[in-house]
Amino acid sequence: MTEEQRRPRPFRPFSGRGRRPAAPAAPVPPPPPPPPALSPSLRVLVGLAAAVVVLAGLFVAREIVGPLVLAAVIVIICHPVRHPLERPGWPRWAGTTAVIVVAYLILGVLGWLLYFAGVQFVGLVTDYADDLQATAQSVIAWLSTAGLDEQASDAAASLLQPSTILSFVTSLSGTAIGVLTALFFVIAYVIFMAADGARYGRAQRSFGGTAGAPLRRFHRFNIGVRRYYVVNASFGAVVAIIDGLALWALGVPAPAVWAILAFVTNFIPNIGFVIGLVPPALLALVVGGWPLMLAVVAIYCVVNVTLQVLIQPKFVSDAVSLSLTLSFFSVIFWTFIIGPLGAILSIPLTLAVRALVLEGDPGSLWLRWLSGDTVTSRSELSRPGRL
């Protein structure tokens, strides 16, 4: 063996040339998802059954739920009053007191307006009782000449009978008494909710990012409620002033009463215009005949249709993002559930249901879009803001 053969060779790693690569291992399929506990149709039926039970409970307890929702809406509207008082470092009770005072002022002004309008309306019916009777007789005669039978004529003319109108006023008075009876609960709710509002405002600092999504939904709901009532109050004031001045120029008695009625009914979506039109139109028929009544109807149609039908819905849609169909249905639905207050509180109640039921479920995006919400993705708003 030569010297070159005895010399050790350097180590060279095995390159694997000349061999087939090992076959890759077969991918392990992921485990199948567990079957749902309930089928989709059964989940829908269970959800509907639960909704029926909840709504039945609200219907039974509407004398308590109505004032509770009213107080909550008033506190939500007045809650931003505390922010300027909290910034300079004032004590927390100062902001709470400011919210309570503003809420009571709103309740006092609304109560005085309704009381004034009710007293004036009863006085009008008493003063024009003979004219109402004469108008009812003329309506009966006109309907008879138009070919209607006696029962239809009597049914249509009975709407102008003083007794019918007084019974309607009595029913309204009974409703007002019920509302005043519940005023004690509203006052108590306002105090408790205003005090708790200061605590809820610190939820972001207390929980940080763990409760971001619920806080954002709560924030959106509060903003929607405030914007809705600000828009309706602004347009209602404009409509009330224009209608009151027009009725005063036409010589219709008690134009201030009908202006207050126009302002209040502006908070009832879609059908509030008709409710605010009927009483002054009937009074115009009594004191001035058909020409004056047609003039009142024409003015209301021009003013209210232009402002409430063509302009206001755009601002309301931007404020709460509800479809017109859902807004109209919500008035009828919540009035049936919690009574007359449901007509005024229908939009906040619908927004609360959407925030609690739909906005917390990522799979209900299409339902939110169907309700009029302007969501375009599954992500919520990123900035929580102030409650």
C-alpha positions as CSV (number, residue, x, y, z in Angstrom):
1,M,0.0,0.0,0.0
2,T,1.4,3.3,-1.0
3,E,1.8,6.4,1.2
4,E,-1.1,8.1,-0.7
5,Q,-3.4,5.2,0.0
6,R,-2.6,5.3,3.8
7,R,-3.4,9.0,4.1
8,P,-7.0,9.5,5.6
9,R,-9.6,11.0,3.4
10,P,-11.7,14.0,4.5
11,F,-15.2,13.4,5.7
12,R,-17.9,14.2,3.2
13,P,-21.6,14.2,4.2
14,F,-23.9,11.9,2.3
15,S,-25.7,13.9,-0.4
16,G,-28.4,11.4,-1.1
17,R,-27.7,11.3,-4.8
18,G,-28.8,8.2,-6.6
19,R,-31.6,7.5,-4.1
20,R,-35.3,8.2,-4.5
21,P,-36.6,10.7,-2.0
22,A,-38.8,9.3,0.6
23,A,-42.5,9.6,-0.1
24,P,-44.2,12.4,1.9
25,A,-46.4,11.4,4.7
26,A,-50.1,11.5,3.9
27,P,-51.8,14.6,5.4
28,V,-53.9,13.9,8.4
29,P,-57.4,15.1,7.8
30,P,-58.8,17.5,10.4
31,P,-61.4,16.0,12.7
32,P,-64.9,16.6,11.5
33,P,-66.8,19.4,13.3
34,P,-69.2,18.2,16.0
35,P,-72.8,18.1,14.8
36,P,-74.9,21.0,15.9
37,A,-77.0,20.4,19.0
38,L,-80.1,21.8,17.2
39,S,-80.9,21.9,13.5
40,P,-81.3,25.4,11.9
41,S,-85.1,25.2,11.7
42,L,-85.3,24.0,15.3
43,R,-83.1,26.9,16.4
44,V,-85.4,29.3,14.6
45,L,-88.4,27.8,16.3
46,V,-86.7,28.0,19.8
47,G,-85.8,31.6,19.2
48,L,-89.3,32.5,18.2
49,A,-90.7,30.8,21.2
50,A,-88.3,32.6,23.5
51,A,-89.3,35.9,21.8
52,V,-93.0,35.2,22.4
53,V,-92.3,34.5,26.1
54,V,-90.3,37.7,26.5
55,L,-92.9,39.8,24.7
56,A,-95.7,38.3,26.7
57,G,-93.8,39.3,29.9
58,L,-93.4,42.8,28.6
59,F,-97.1,43.0,27.7
60,V,-98.1,41.9,31.2
61,A,-95.6,44.3,32.9
62,R,-96.1,47.2,30.5
63,E,-97.2,49.6,33.3
64,I,-93.7,49.2,34.7
65,V,-91.7,48.7,31.5
66,G,-93.1,51.8,29.8
67,P,-91.9,54.3,32.5
68,L,-88.6,52.4,32.8
69,V,-87.9,52.8,29.1
70,L,-89.0,56.4,29.2
71,A,-86.7,57.2,32.1
72,A,-83.8,55.4,30.4
73,V,-84.3,57.4,27.2
74,I,-84.4,60.7,29.1
75,V,-81.2,59.8,31.0
76,I,-79.4,58.8,27.8
77,I,-80.4,62.1,26.2
78,C,-79.2,64.1,29.2
79,H,-76.1,62.1,30.0
80,P,-73.7,64.3,28.0
81,V,-74.5,67.2,30.4
82,R,-72.1,65.6,32.9
83,H,-69.1,65.6,30.6
84,P,-68.2,69.4,31.0
85,L,-68.5,69.1,34.8
86,E,-66.3,66.0,35.0
87,R,-63.4,67.5,33.0
88,P,-62.3,70.3,35.5
89,G,-62.2,67.6,38.2
90,W,-65.5,68.5,39.9
91,P,-67.0,65.8,42.2
92,R,-69.0,63.1,40.6
93,W,-72.2,64.0,42.3
94,A,-72.2,67.4,40.5
95,G,-72.5,65.7,37.1
96,T,-75.2,63.4,38.4
97,T,-77.2,66.3,39.8
98,A,-76.9,68.2,36.5
99,V,-78.3,65.1,34.7
100,I,-81.2,64.8,37.1
101,V,-82.1,68.5,36.9
102,V,-82.1,68.6,33.1
103,A,-84.2,65.4,33.0
104,Y,-86.7,66.8,35.4
105,L,-86.9,70.0,33.4
106,I,-87.7,68.0,30.2
107,L,-90.4,66.1,32.0
108,G,-91.8,69.3,33.5
109,V,-92.0,71.1,30.2
110,L,-93.6,68.1,28.4
111,G,-96.1,67.6,31.2
112,W,-97.1,71.3,31.2
113,L,-97.5,71.3,27.4
114,L,-99.8,68.2,27.5
115,Y,-101.8,69.6,30.4
116,F,-102.3,73.0,28.6
117,A,-103.3,71.3,25.4
118,G,-105.7,69.0,27.2
119,V,-107.5,71.7,29.1
120,Q,-107.8,73.9,26.0
121,F,-109.1,71.0,23.9
122,V,-111.8,70.2,26.5
123,G,-112.8,73.9,26.6
124,L,-113.1,73.9,22.8
125,V,-115.4,70.9,22.7
126,T,-117.6,72.5,25.3
127,D,-117.7,75.9,23.6
128,Y,-118.5,74.5,20.1
129,A,-120.9,71.7,21.2
130,D,-123.8,73.3,19.3
131,D,-121.7,73.8,16.2
132,L,-120.5,70.2,16.3
133,Q,-124.1,69.0,16.5
134,A,-125.1,71.1,13.5
135,T,-122.1,69.9,11.5
136,A,-122.9,66.3,12.3
137,Q,-126.4,66.8,11.0
138,S,-125.1,68.4,7.8
139,V,-122.7,65.5,7.3
140,I,-125.6,63.0,7.7
141,A,-127.6,64.9,5.1
142,W,-124.7,65.0,2.7
143,L,-123.9,61.3,3.0
144,S,-127.6,60.5,2.5
145,T,-127.6,62.4,-0.8
146,A,-124.4,60.7,-1.8
147,G,-126.2,57.4,-1.8
148,L,-124.9,55.9,1.4
149,D,-127.3,54.0,3.6
150,E,-128.5,55.3,7.0
151,Q,-126.2,53.1,9.1
152,A,-123.0,54.3,7.2
153,S,-124.2,57.9,7.5
154,D,-124.8,57.6,11.2
155,A,-121.4,55.9,11.7
156,A,-119.5,58.5,9.8
157,A,-121.4,61.4,11.4
158,S,-121.1,60.1,14.9
159,L,-117.4,61.0,14.8
160,L,-118.5,64.7,15.1
161,Q,-120.9,64.1,18.0
162,P,-119.9,66.1,21.1
163,S,-120.4,62.9,23.2
164,T,-118.1,60.9,21.0
165,I,-115.4,63.6,21.2
166,L,-115.8,64.0,24.9
167,S,-115.5,60.2,25.4
168,F,-112.3,60.3,23.3
169,V,-111.0,63.1,25.5
170,T,-112.0,61.2,28.6
171,S,-110.0,58.2,27.3
172,L,-107.1,60.4,26.7
173,S,-107.5,61.9,30.2
174,G,-107.5,58.4,31.6
175,T,-104.3,57.6,29.7
176,A,-102.7,60.8,31.0
177,I,-103.7,59.9,34.5
178,G,-102.1,56.6,34.1
179,V,-98.9,58.3,32.8
180,L,-99.0,60.7,35.8
181,T,-99.5,57.7,38.1
182,A,-96.3,56.2,36.7
183,L,-94.5,59.5,37.1
184,F,-93.3,58.5,40.5
185,F,-91.5,55.5,38.9
186,V,-90.1,57.7,36.2
187,I,-88.7,60.1,38.8
188,A,-87.2,57.3,40.8
189,Y,-85.7,55.6,37.7
190,V,-84.2,58.9,36.6
191,I,-82.4,59.3,39.9
192,F,-81.0,55.8,40.0
193,M,-80.0,55.7,36.3
194,A,-78.3,59.1,36.5
195,A,-76.3,57.9,39.5
196,D,-75.4,54.6,37.7
197,G,-74.4,56.6,34.6
198,A,-71.3,57.9,36.2
199,R,-70.3,54.3,37.1
200,Y,-71.0,53.0,33.6
201,G,-68.8,55.8,32.1
202,R,-65.8,54.2,33.8
203,A,-66.4,50.8,32.2
204,Q,-63.7,51.3,29.5
205,R,-61.1,52.0,32.2
206,S,-62.2,49.1,34.4
207,F,-62.3,46.4,31.8
208,G,-59.9,47.7,29.1
209,G,-60.2,45.7,25.9
210,T,-62.0,42.7,27.4
211,A,-65.4,44.3,27.0
212,G,-64.7,46.4,23.9
213,A,-67.4,44.9,21.6
214,P,-70.3,45.3,24.2
215,L,-69.2,48.8,25.0
216,R,-69.1,49.8,21.4
217,R,-72.6,48.4,20.8
218,F,-73.8,50.3,23.9
219,H,-72.1,53.5,22.6
220,R,-73.7,53.1,19.2
221,F,-77.2,52.6,20.8
222,N,-76.8,55.8,23.0
223,I,-75.6,57.8,20.0
224,G,-78.5,56.6,17.9
225,V,-81.1,57.5,20.6
226,R,-79.7,61.0,21.1
227,R,-79.5,61.7,17.4
228,Y,-83.0,60.4,16.8
229,Y,-84.6,62.7,19.4
230,V,-82.6,65.7,18.5
231,V,-83.6,65.3,14.8
232,N,-87.3,64.8,15.7
233,A,-87.3,67.7,18.2
234,S,-85.7,70.0,15.7
235,F,-88.1,69.1,12.9
236,G,-91.1,69.0,15.3
237,A,-90.4,72.5,16.4
238,V,-90.2,73.8,12.9
239,V,-93.4,72.0,11.9
240,A,-95.2,73.2,15.0
241,I,-94.3,76.8,14.4
242,I,-95.3,76.8,10.8
243,D,-98.6,74.9,11.4
244,G,-99.5,77.2,14.4
245,L,-98.9,80.4,12.4
246,A,-100.9,79.0,9.4
247,L,-103.8,78.1,11.6
248,W,-103.7,81.5,13.4
249,A,-103.7,83.2,10.0
250,L,-106.7,81.1,8.9
251,G,-108.6,81.9,12.0
252,V,-108.8,78.3,13.4
253,P,-109.4,78.5,17.2
254,A,-106.6,77.5,19.6
255,P,-103.7,77.4,17.2
256,A,-101.3,76.9,20.1
257,V,-103.0,73.6,21.0
258,W,-102.6,72.2,17.5
259,A,-99.0,73.4,17.3
260,I,-98.3,71.5,20.5
261,L,-100.1,68.4,19.1
262,A,-98.0,68.7,15.9
263,F,-94.8,68.8,17.9
264,V,-95.7,65.8,20.1
265,T,-97.0,63.6,17.2
266,N,-93.8,64.3,15.2
267,F,-92.1,61.8,17.5
268,I,-94.4,59.1,16.2
269,P,-92.9,57.9,12.9
270,N,-94.9,57.8,9.7
271,I,-98.4,58.1,11.2
272,G,-97.9,61.0,13.6
273,F,-98.7,63.4,10.7
274,V,-102.2,62.0,10.4
275,I,-102.8,62.0,14.2
276,G,-101.8,65.7,14.3
277,L,-104.0,66.7,11.3
278,V,-107.4,65.2,12.2
279,P,-108.4,67.4,15.2
280,P,-107.6,70.8,13.7
281,A,-109.2,69.7,10.3
282,L,-112.4,68.7,12.1
283,L,-112.5,72.0,14.1
284,A,-111.9,73.9,10.9
285,L,-114.9,72.1,9.3
286,V,-117.0,73.1,12.3
287,V,-116.1,76.8,12.4
288,G,-115.5,77.5,8.7
289,G,-117.1,74.7,6.6
290,W,-115.5,72.7,3.9
291,P,-113.3,75.4,2.4
292,L,-111.5,76.1,5.7
293,M,-111.1,72.4,6.3
294,L,-109.6,71.8,2.8
295,A,-107.3,74.8,3.4
296,V,-106.0,73.3,6.7
297,V,-105.5,69.9,5.0
298,A,-103.6,71.5,2.1
299,I,-101.3,73.5,4.4
300,Y,-100.6,70.4,6.6
301,C,-99.9,68.3,3.5
302,V,-97.5,70.8,2.0
303,V,-95.6,71.6,5.2
304,N,-95.6,68.2,6.9
305,V,-95.1,66.1,3.7
306,T,-92.2,68.3,2.6
307,L,-90.5,68.3,6.0
308,Q,-91.6,65.0,7.6
309,V,-91.8,62.8,4.5
310,L,-89.2,64.1,2.1
311,I,-86.5,65.7,4.3
312,Q,-86.7,64.4,7.8
313,P,-86.5,60.6,7.0
314,K,-83.1,61.2,5.4
315,F,-81.8,62.7,8.7
316,V,-83.4,60.0,10.8
317,S,-82.0,57.3,8.5
318,D,-78.5,58.8,9.0
319,A,-79.1,59.0,12.7
320,V,-80.4,55.5,13.5
321,S,-80.0,53.5,10.2
322,L,-83.5,51.9,10.3
323,S,-85.5,51.1,7.2
324,L,-88.8,52.9,6.7
325,T,-90.7,49.6,6.8
326,L,-89.2,48.6,10.1
327,S,-89.9,52.1,11.5
328,F,-93.5,52.0,10.5
329,F,-94.0,48.4,11.9
330,S,-92.2,49.2,15.1
331,V,-94.8,51.9,15.9
332,I,-97.7,49.5,15.7
333,F,-95.8,46.7,17.3
334,W,-94.5,48.5,20.4
335,T,-97.8,50.4,20.9
336,F,-99.5,47.0,21.2
337,I,-96.9,45.7,23.6
338,I,-96.4,48.5,26.1
339,G,-99.3,50.9,25.3
340,P,-99.3,54.5,24.1
341,L,-95.8,55.2,25.2
342,G,-94.7,52.5,22.7
343,A,-95.5,54.9,19.8
344,I,-93.0,57.5,21.1
345,L,-90.4,55.0,22.3
346,S,-90.7,52.6,19.3
347,I,-87.4,53.6,17.6
348,P,-85.3,53.3,20.8
349,L,-86.9,50.0,21.6
350,T,-86.1,48.7,18.1
351,L,-82.6,49.9,18.3
352,A,-82.2,48.2,21.7
353,V,-83.4,44.9,20.3
354,R,-81.0,45.1,17.3
355,A,-78.1,46.0,19.6
356,L,-78.8,43.1,22.0
357,V,-79.8,40.4,19.5
358,L,-78.3,41.1,16.1
359,E,-75.1,43.1,16.7
360,G,-73.7,40.5,19.1
361,D,-74.0,37.7,16.5
362,P,-71.5,37.7,13.6
363,G,-73.8,35.5,11.5
364,S,-76.6,38.0,11.5
365,L,-74.9,40.6,9.3
366,W,-77.5,40.3,6.6
367,L,-80.3,40.7,9.1
368,R,-78.7,44.0,10.3
369,W,-78.4,45.1,6.7
370,L,-82.1,44.2,6.1
371,S,-83.1,46.3,9.1
372,G,-81.4,49.3,7.5
373,D,-78.0,49.2,9.2
374,T,-75.2,50.5,7.1
375,V,-72.7,47.8,8.2
376,T,-70.4,46.6,5.4
377,S,-68.2,44.0,7.3
378,R,-68.2,41.9,10.3
379,S,-66.0,44.2,12.3
380,E,-67.4,46.6,14.8
381,L,-66.5,50.3,15.0
382,S,-63.0,50.5,16.4
383,R,-63.3,53.6,18.5
384,P,-65.5,53.1,21.6
385,G,-65.9,56.8,22.5
386,R,-67.8,58.0,25.5
387,L,-71.0,56.5,26.8
